[in-house]
Amino acid sequence: MTRIFWFLLGVVTTVVTAVNGRKMLRRYTPEGVAERVEETGKQAVAQANKFYSTFKSAMRNREEELRKELNLDTPA
């Protein structure tokens, strides 16, 4: 009974190692690294665009508030 247990444990360990090994191998190959760099770049661009749109919106709102407070004409 214990021999079957240890045999099955070895088989499961081998399968898990093989599956995770393939994932790790893919992750550290040049193609895998390039994919991760590309994804990180896309995320950075998306965050920068979101920041810029939020900034422009807040700037327009604040300018509108100041113009109302100072009784200035709206820009042409």
VMD Tcl script that builds the backbone (N, CA, C; Angstrom):
set m [mol new atoms 228]
animate dup $m
set s [atomselect $m all]
$s set {name element resname resid chain x y z} {
  {N N MET 1 A 0.821 -1.197 0.000}
  {CA C MET 1 A 0.000 0.000 0.000}
  {C C MET 1 A 0.865 1.261 0.000}
  {N N THR 2 A 1.914 1.264 0.814}
  {CA C THR 2 A 2.752 2.458 0.862}
  {C C THR 2 A 3.529 2.636 -0.442}
  {N N ARG 3 A 3.856 1.555 -1.121}
  {CA C ARG 3 A 4.575 1.672 -2.394}
  {C C ARG 3 A 3.681 2.342 -3.442}
  {N N ILE 4 A 2.412 1.993 -3.443}
  {CA C ILE 4 A 1.475 2.618 -4.381}
  {C C ILE 4 A 1.346 4.102 -4.071}
  {N N PHE 5 A 1.262 4.438 -2.795}
  {CA C PHE 5 A 1.170 5.835 -2.384}
  {C C PHE 5 A 2.371 6.621 -2.879}
  {N N TRP 6 A 3.579 6.120 -2.646}
  {CA C TRP 6 A 4.781 6.830 -3.047}
  {C C TRP 6 A 4.908 6.898 -4.565}
  {N N PHE 7 A 4.483 5.847 -5.241}
  {CA C PHE 7 A 4.495 5.861 -6.703}
  {C C PHE 7 A 3.560 6.949 -7.230}
  {N N LEU 8 A 2.335 7.004 -6.721}
  {CA C LEU 8 A 1.368 8.018 -7.146}
  {C C LEU 8 A 1.843 9.421 -6.792}
  {N N LEU 9 A 2.441 9.558 -5.637}
  {CA C LEU 9 A 2.976 10.861 -5.247}
  {C C LEU 9 A 4.072 11.293 -6.224}
  {N N GLY 10 A 4.914 10.380 -6.642}
  {CA C GLY 10 A 5.954 10.679 -7.623}
  {C C GLY 10 A 5.382 11.068 -8.973}
  {N N VAL 11 A 4.331 10.370 -9.382}
  {CA C VAL 11 A 3.691 10.689 -10.663}
  {C C VAL 11 A 3.078 12.085 -10.616}
  {N N VAL 12 A 2.365 12.379 -9.551}
  {CA C VAL 12 A 1.732 13.704 -9.413}
  {C C VAL 12 A 2.797 14.796 -9.376}
  {N N THR 13 A 3.865 14.567 -8.639}
  {CA C THR 13 A 4.945 15.549 -8.562}
  {C C THR 13 A 5.572 15.778 -9.935}
  {N N THR 14 A 5.764 14.716 -10.685}
  {CA C THR 14 A 6.333 14.832 -12.028}
  {C C THR 14 A 5.429 15.628 -12.949}
  {N N VAL 15 A 4.148 15.357 -12.903}
  {CA C VAL 15 A 3.200 16.078 -13.766}
  {C C VAL 15 A 3.156 17.558 -13.394}
  {N N VAL 16 A 3.081 17.853 -12.116}
  {CA C VAL 16 A 3.033 19.250 -11.672}
  {C C VAL 16 A 4.313 19.973 -12.069}
  {N N THR 17 A 5.447 19.331 -11.894}
  {CA C THR 17 A 6.724 19.936 -12.262}
  {C C THR 17 A 6.796 20.172 -13.765}
  {N N ALA 18 A 6.318 19.234 -14.553}
  {CA C ALA 18 A 6.350 19.385 -16.006}
  {C C ALA 18 A 5.475 20.551 -16.454}
  {N N VAL 19 A 4.282 20.654 -15.908}
  {CA C VAL 19 A 3.373 21.736 -16.295}
  {C C VAL 19 A 3.945 23.084 -15.865}
  {N N ASN 20 A 4.376 23.199 -14.630}
  {CA C ASN 20 A 4.931 24.463 -14.151}
  {C C ASN 20 A 6.255 24.774 -14.827}
  {N N GLY 21 A 7.020 23.756 -15.147}
  {CA C GLY 21 A 8.293 23.970 -15.832}
  {C C GLY 21 A 8.098 24.576 -17.207}
  {N N ARG 22 A 7.088 24.110 -17.932}
  {CA C ARG 22 A 6.796 24.685 -19.243}
  {C C ARG 22 A 6.395 26.151 -19.126}
  {N N LYS 23 A 5.580 26.450 -18.137}
  {CA C LYS 23 A 5.174 27.847 -17.933}
  {C C LYS 23 A 6.379 28.718 -17.594}
  {N N MET 24 A 7.234 28.243 -16.717}
  {CA C MET 24 A 8.419 29.018 -16.338}
  {C C MET 24 A 9.380 29.151 -17.519}
  {N N LEU 25 A 9.542 28.092 -18.286}
  {CA C LEU 25 A 10.417 28.149 -19.452}
  {C C LEU 25 A 9.904 29.191 -20.436}
  {N N ARG 26 A 8.603 29.197 -20.687}
  {CA C ARG 26 A 8.006 30.173 -21.599}
  {C C ARG 26 A 8.179 31.598 -21.059}
  {N N ARG 27 A 8.064 31.734 -19.764}
  {CA C ARG 27 A 8.142 33.048 -19.135}
  {C C ARG 27 A 9.519 33.673 -19.284}
  {N N TYR 28 A 10.570 32.870 -19.267}
  {CA C TYR 28 A 11.924 33.404 -19.273}
  {C C TYR 28 A 12.624 33.284 -20.618}
  {N N THR 29 A 11.927 32.856 -21.659}
  {CA C THR 29 A 12.502 32.873 -22.994}
  {C C THR 29 A 12.397 34.293 -23.538}
  {N N PRO 30 A 13.178 34.632 -24.557}
  {CA C PRO 30 A 13.089 35.992 -25.115}
  {C C PRO 30 A 11.682 36.374 -25.564}
  {N N GLU 31 A 10.947 35.419 -26.136}
  {CA C GLU 31 A 9.581 35.734 -26.578}
  {C C GLU 31 A 8.679 36.037 -25.387}
  {N N GLY 32 A 8.829 35.263 -24.335}
  {CA C GLY 32 A 8.014 35.485 -23.141}
  {C C GLY 32 A 8.320 36.813 -22.477}
  {N N VAL 33 A 9.605 37.147 -22.420}
  {CA C VAL 33 A 10.001 38.425 -21.834}
  {C C VAL 33 A 9.472 39.570 -22.691}
  {N N ALA 34 A 9.562 39.422 -24.012}
  {CA C ALA 34 A 9.049 40.464 -24.908}
  {C C ALA 34 A 7.550 40.660 -24.722}
  {N N GLU 35 A 6.815 39.573 -24.549}
  {CA C GLU 35 A 5.369 39.685 -24.321}
  {C C GLU 35 A 5.067 40.432 -23.031}
  {N N ARG 36 A 5.818 40.118 -21.974}
  {CA C ARG 36 A 5.585 40.797 -20.693}
  {C C ARG 36 A 5.932 42.279 -20.791}
  {N N VAL 37 A 7.020 42.602 -21.493}
  {CA C VAL 37 A 7.405 44.006 -21.660}
  {C C VAL 37 A 6.343 44.745 -22.467}
  {N N GLU 38 A 5.849 44.117 -23.519}
  {CA C GLU 38 A 4.816 44.743 -24.342}
  {C C GLU 38 A 3.545 44.992 -23.531}
  {N N GLU 39 A 3.134 44.014 -22.744}
  {CA C GLU 39 A 1.935 44.170 -21.919}
  {C C GLU 39 A 2.117 45.284 -20.895}
  {N N THR 40 A 3.291 45.343 -20.284}
  {CA C THR 40 A 3.563 46.403 -19.310}
  {C C THR 40 A 3.529 47.768 -19.982}
  {N N GLY 41 A 4.070 47.858 -21.191}
  {CA C GLY 41 A 4.040 49.114 -21.940}
  {C C GLY 41 A 2.625 49.550 -22.259}
  {N N LYS 42 A 1.798 48.584 -22.669}
  {CA C LYS 42 A 0.394 48.906 -22.969}
  {C C LYS 42 A -0.328 49.410 -21.729}
  {N N GLN 43 A -0.065 48.778 -20.592}
  {CA C GLN 43 A -0.701 49.217 -19.348}
  {C C GLN 43 A -0.234 50.619 -18.968}
  {N N ALA 44 A 1.046 50.905 -19.165}
  {CA C ALA 44 A 1.570 52.235 -18.834}
  {C C ALA 44 A 0.936 53.300 -19.720}
  {N N VAL 45 A 0.788 53.017 -21.008}
  {CA C VAL 45 A 0.157 53.964 -21.926}
  {C C VAL 45 A -1.295 54.193 -21.535}
  {N N ALA 46 A -1.999 53.128 -21.184}
  {CA C ALA 46 A -3.404 53.261 -20.786}
  {C C ALA 46 A -3.528 54.113 -19.523}
  {N N GLN 47 A -2.648 53.899 -18.562}
  {CA C GLN 47 A -2.690 54.693 -17.333}
  {C C GLN 47 A -2.345 56.150 -17.605}
  {N N ALA 48 A -1.381 56.394 -18.488}
  {CA C ALA 48 A -1.010 57.769 -18.830}
  {C C ALA 48 A -2.170 58.476 -19.529}
  {N N ASN 49 A -2.842 57.775 -20.439}
  {CA C ASN 49 A -3.999 58.371 -21.124}
  {C C ASN 49 A -5.126 58.679 -20.142}
  {N N LYS 50 A -5.343 57.781 -19.201}
  {CA C LYS 50 A -6.383 58.008 -18.202}
  {C C LYS 50 A -6.032 59.217 -17.337}
  {N N PHE 51 A -4.771 59.319 -16.918}
  {CA C PHE 51 A -4.339 60.453 -16.127}
  {C C PHE 51 A -4.516 61.751 -16.905}
  {N N TYR 52 A -4.103 61.754 -18.171}
  {CA C TYR 52 A -4.186 62.962 -18.983}
  {C C TYR 52 A -5.635 63.397 -19.162}
  {N N SER 53 A -6.534 62.462 -19.442}
  {CA C SER 53 A -7.932 62.847 -19.631}
  {C C SER 53 A -8.548 63.363 -18.333}
  {N N THR 54 A -8.191 62.754 -17.212}
  {CA C THR 54 A -8.684 63.227 -15.920}
  {C C THR 54 A -8.147 64.622 -15.616}
  {N N PHE 55 A -6.874 64.824 -15.902}
  {CA C PHE 55 A -6.240 66.124 -15.665}
  {C C PHE 55 A -6.898 67.212 -16.509}
  {N N LYS 56 A -7.105 66.928 -17.810}
  {CA C LYS 56 A -7.719 67.926 -18.686}
  {C C LYS 56 A -9.145 68.247 -18.241}
  {N N SER 57 A -9.885 67.234 -17.826}
  {CA C SER 57 A -11.252 67.450 -17.372}
  {C C SER 57 A -11.273 68.318 -16.113}
  {N N ALA 58 A -10.407 67.994 -15.171}
  {CA C ALA 58 A -10.341 68.775 -13.933}
  {C C ALA 58 A -9.891 70.199 -14.215}
  {N N MET 59 A -8.972 70.363 -15.148}
  {CA C MET 59 A -8.495 71.697 -15.491}
  {C C MET 59 A -9.622 72.525 -16.112}
  {N N ARG 60 A -10.401 71.911 -17.000}
  {CA C ARG 60 A -11.527 72.633 -17.605}
  {C C ARG 60 A -12.572 73.020 -16.554}
  {N N ASN 61 A -12.860 72.102 -15.656}
  {CA C ASN 61 A -13.831 72.394 -14.600}
  {C C ASN 61 A -13.356 73.532 -13.713}
  {N N ARG 62 A -12.086 73.492 -13.333}
  {CA C ARG 62 A -11.551 74.543 -12.463}
  {C C ARG 62 A -11.534 75.888 -13.183}
  {N N GLU 63 A -11.189 75.884 -14.468}
  {CA C GLU 63 A -11.185 77.127 -15.226}
  {C C GLU 63 A -12.601 77.705 -15.292}
  {N N GLU 64 A -13.575 76.846 -15.484}
  {CA C GLU 64 A -14.966 77.290 -15.528}
  {C C GLU 64 A -15.378 77.893 -14.185}
  {N N GLU 65 A -15.003 77.252 -13.092}
  {CA C GLU 65 A -15.311 77.775 -11.757}
  {C C GLU 65 A -14.680 79.150 -11.551}
  {N N LEU 66 A -13.416 79.296 -11.932}
  {CA C LEU 66 A -12.737 80.579 -11.764}
  {C C LEU 66 A -13.367 81.666 -12.625}
  {N N ARG 67 A -13.745 81.329 -13.828}
  {CA C ARG 67 A -14.378 82.323 -14.698}
  {C C ARG 67 A -15.717 82.789 -14.109}
  {N N LYS 68 A -16.472 81.859 -13.524}
  {CA C LYS 68 A -17.733 82.256 -12.893}
  {C C LYS 68 A -17.484 83.144 -11.681}
  {N N GLU 69 A -16.487 82.788 -10.878}
  {CA C GLU 69 A -16.172 83.561 -9.669}
  {C C GLU 69 A -15.693 84.958 -10.008}
  {N N LEU 70 A -14.913 85.079 -11.085}
  {CA C LEU 70 A -14.339 86.368 -11.444}
  {C C LEU 70 A -15.170 87.131 -12.465}
  {N N ASN 71 A -16.314 86.569 -12.827}
  {CA C ASN 71 A -17.223 87.185 -13.807}
  {C C ASN 71 A -16.501 87.510 -15.111}
  {N N LEU 72 A -15.764 86.560 -15.626}
  {CA C LEU 72 A -15.062 86.725 -16.904}
  {C C LEU 72 A -15.896 86.111 -18.013}
  {N N ASP 73 A -15.671 86.613 -19.215}
  {CA C ASP 73 A -16.350 86.044 -20.373}
  {C C ASP 73 A -15.793 84.644 -20.643}
  {N N THR 74 A -16.621 83.851 -21.288}
  {CA C THR 74 A -16.129 82.527 -21.669}
  {C C THR 74 A -15.150 82.668 -22.824}
  {N N PRO 75 A -14.167 81.772 -22.914}
  {CA C PRO 75 A -13.169 81.904 -23.989}
  {C C PRO 75 A -13.794 81.650 -25.338}
  {N N ALA 76 A -13.243 82.283 -26.360}
  {CA C ALA 76 A -13.772 82.150 -27.710}
  {C C ALA 76 A -13.338 80.874 -28.356}
}
mol reanalyze $m
mol bondsrecalc $m
mol representation Tube
mol addrep $m
